[in-house]
Amino acid sequence: MELLSKEEIDRLSTEVVSVFMEAEGRKLLSGSEIAVDENPELYVLRSDWEAAQEGRTDLSGLPDDAIGQGDNVFRHADVEGEALVLREVDEITRLIEEGVPEGVIAIIDDSGGTMTAPILPEFEAVLCRAGTVRSHLAIIAREFEVPVLMGCVFKREPRTGERLRVRYSSAAQNPDAYHGGESNAPALIEEVQL
């Protein structure tokens, strides 16, 4: 068995860390200040990251008509549309085959993000329950100019067919917010009373 050279190990290590950071939208967590001091491009203190996350899911200050919030991928006009909750791959496959109804705001789990790529431009907008503004879905959304919120949290579960207004006119989230950097306010998801 041939051993890898130090250069090959370093290259593979860098590649693995890069893939992790892109997929997770954050740096590696460390309990050691020296790791952060020596490699600030790779590490953030676990305690700093956890403190930054606490405020990201606090829904106690939301206005009464807001049912949730999420991180805006890019600034866009506010969108109003009919919610379509997608929890199963079969539902996305059906939309690929049959088409997406007009005016739909899709609400997806993280696993559905990549699956929606072929039909992403057909959605009015997307709300993703997981991920960050560095996630694959966010990158594709910017390319197709489809308004997307990532890491959405809800006071109550959205229902298919209900009318929503999403404040995509909010500032885009700072990518560094996920590991202790300055955070922009999340965009609001509101129920539209008919």
C-alpha positions as CSV (number, residue, x, y, z in Angstrom):
1,M,0.0,0.0,0.0
2,E,1.3,3.4,-1.0
3,L,1.2,6.1,1.6
4,L,0.1,9.6,0.8
5,S,2.7,12.4,0.9
6,K,2.4,15.3,3.3
7,E,1.5,17.6,0.4
8,E,-1.3,15.2,-0.6
9,I,-2.6,15.0,2.9
10,D,-2.6,18.8,3.3
11,R,-4.4,19.2,0.0
12,L,-7.1,16.6,0.9
13,S,-7.5,18.2,4.4
14,T,-8.0,21.6,2.9
15,E,-10.5,20.2,0.4
16,V,-12.5,18.4,3.1
17,V,-12.7,21.5,5.3
18,S,-13.7,23.7,2.3
19,V,-16.5,21.3,1.4
20,F,-17.7,21.2,5.0
21,M,-17.6,25.0,5.4
22,E,-19.6,25.5,2.1
23,A,-22.1,22.9,3.0
24,E,-22.6,24.0,6.6
25,G,-22.3,27.8,5.9
26,R,-19.9,28.2,8.9
27,K,-16.4,27.7,10.1
28,L,-15.3,24.7,12.2
29,L,-16.2,25.0,15.9
30,S,-13.4,24.9,18.4
31,G,-13.2,24.9,22.2
32,S,-9.6,26.2,22.0
33,E,-8.8,29.9,21.6
34,I,-5.3,29.0,20.2
35,A,-7.0,27.3,17.2
36,V,-9.0,30.4,16.5
37,D,-6.0,32.7,17.0
38,E,-3.8,30.6,14.7
39,N,-6.4,29.8,12.0
40,P,-9.2,32.4,12.2
41,E,-10.2,31.6,8.6
42,L,-11.0,28.0,9.7
43,Y,-12.2,28.2,13.3
44,V,-14.7,30.0,15.5
45,L,-15.0,29.4,19.3
46,R,-17.9,27.1,19.9
47,S,-19.2,29.4,22.7
48,D,-19.2,32.4,20.4
49,W,-21.0,30.5,17.7
50,E,-23.6,29.1,20.1
51,A,-24.2,32.6,21.5
52,A,-24.7,34.0,18.0
53,Q,-27.2,31.3,17.2
54,E,-29.4,31.9,20.3
55,G,-30.7,35.2,19.0
56,R,-31.4,33.8,15.5
57,T,-34.3,31.6,16.6
58,D,-36.0,33.9,19.2
59,L,-39.5,34.6,17.9
60,S,-40.8,36.3,21.0
61,G,-40.5,39.8,19.5
62,L,-42.3,39.1,16.2
63,P,-45.3,41.2,15.3
64,D,-48.7,39.5,15.7
65,D,-49.2,38.9,11.9
66,A,-45.7,37.4,11.5
67,I,-45.6,33.6,11.6
68,G,-41.9,33.3,11.2
69,Q,-38.6,34.6,10.0
70,G,-35.6,33.6,8.0
71,D,-32.3,34.9,6.5
72,N,-32.7,36.7,3.2
73,V,-30.4,35.5,0.5
74,F,-30.6,38.8,-1.5
75,R,-32.7,41.9,-1.4
76,H,-35.8,41.7,-3.6
77,A,-39.3,43.2,-3.7
78,D,-41.6,41.7,-1.1
79,V,-43.5,38.7,-2.3
80,E,-47.1,37.6,-1.6
81,G,-48.3,34.2,-2.7
82,E,-49.9,30.9,-1.8
83,A,-47.9,28.6,0.5
84,L,-47.0,25.1,-0.8
85,V,-45.4,22.9,1.9
86,L,-43.1,20.3,0.4
87,R,-41.9,17.6,2.8
88,E,-41.4,14.6,0.5
89,V,-39.2,14.0,-2.5
90,D,-42.3,12.6,-4.3
91,E,-44.0,16.0,-4.1
92,I,-41.1,17.7,-5.8
93,T,-40.9,14.9,-8.4
94,R,-44.7,15.5,-9.1
95,L,-44.1,19.2,-9.6
96,I,-41.2,18.5,-11.9
97,E,-43.5,16.3,-14.0
98,E,-46.7,18.4,-13.8
99,G,-45.3,21.9,-13.3
100,V,-45.6,24.4,-10.5
101,P,-48.8,26.4,-10.1
102,E,-48.4,30.2,-10.5
103,G,-47.8,32.4,-7.5
104,V,-46.5,29.6,-5.2
105,I,-44.2,30.2,-2.3
106,A,-42.5,26.8,-1.6
107,I,-41.7,25.8,1.9
108,I,-39.1,23.1,1.9
109,D,-36.7,21.2,4.2
110,D,-33.0,21.4,3.5
111,S,-33.0,18.0,1.7
112,G,-35.4,19.4,-0.9
113,G,-33.2,22.4,-1.8
114,T,-31.1,20.7,-4.4
115,M,-34.1,18.6,-5.7
116,T,-35.9,21.8,-6.5
117,A,-33.1,23.1,-8.8
118,P,-34.9,22.1,-12.1
119,I,-38.0,23.9,-11.1
120,L,-36.7,26.7,-8.9
121,P,-37.4,29.5,-11.4
122,E,-41.1,28.4,-11.5
123,F,-41.6,29.3,-7.8
124,E,-42.6,32.8,-6.9
125,A,-40.3,32.4,-3.9
126,V,-38.9,29.8,-1.5
127,L,-38.7,29.4,2.3
128,C,-36.1,26.8,3.4
129,R,-36.2,25.5,6.9
130,A,-32.4,24.9,7.1
131,G,-29.2,26.1,5.6
132,T,-27.5,29.4,5.3
133,V,-27.0,32.1,2.7
134,R,-23.9,30.1,1.6
135,S,-25.9,26.9,1.0
136,H,-26.3,25.3,-2.5
137,L,-29.9,26.4,-2.7
138,A,-28.9,30.0,-1.9
139,I,-26.3,30.0,-4.6
140,I,-28.7,28.7,-7.2
141,A,-31.4,31.1,-6.1
142,R,-29.1,34.1,-6.6
143,E,-28.2,32.8,-10.1
144,F,-31.9,32.4,-11.1
145,E,-32.9,35.6,-9.1
146,V,-35.6,33.6,-7.1
147,P,-36.1,35.2,-3.7
148,V,-35.2,32.7,-0.9
149,L,-35.1,32.8,2.9
150,M,-32.8,30.3,4.5
151,G,-32.9,28.8,8.0
152,C,-36.6,29.7,8.5
153,V,-38.2,29.3,11.9
154,F,-41.9,29.5,12.5
155,K,-44.2,30.3,15.5
156,R,-46.6,27.9,14.0
157,E,-46.4,25.5,11.0
158,P,-47.4,27.1,7.7
159,R,-50.2,25.4,5.8
160,T,-50.5,24.6,2.1
161,G,-53.0,27.1,0.6
162,E,-52.6,29.9,3.1
163,R,-51.6,33.3,1.8
164,L,-48.2,34.6,2.9
165,R,-46.3,37.8,2.5
166,V,-42.5,37.6,2.7
167,R,-40.3,40.7,3.4
168,Y,-37.6,40.0,0.8
169,S,-36.9,43.8,0.8
170,S,-35.0,43.2,4.1
171,A,-31.2,43.3,3.9
172,A,-29.5,40.1,2.8
173,Q,-27.9,38.2,5.7
174,N,-24.2,38.6,6.3
175,P,-22.5,35.2,5.7
176,D,-20.4,35.8,8.7
177,A,-23.5,36.0,11.0
178,Y,-23.4,32.2,11.3
179,H,-20.1,32.2,13.1
180,G,-20.2,35.2,15.4
181,G,-20.0,38.0,12.8
182,E,-22.4,41.0,12.5
183,S,-25.9,39.8,11.9
184,N,-28.6,41.6,9.8
185,A,-32.2,41.3,11.1
186,P,-34.1,38.3,9.7
187,A,-36.8,38.8,7.1
188,L,-40.4,38.4,8.3
189,I,-42.9,35.9,7.0
190,E,-46.4,37.1,7.5
191,E,-49.9,35.7,7.2
192,V,-52.1,37.6,4.9
193,Q,-55.6,38.0,6.3
194,L,-58.2,37.8,3.5
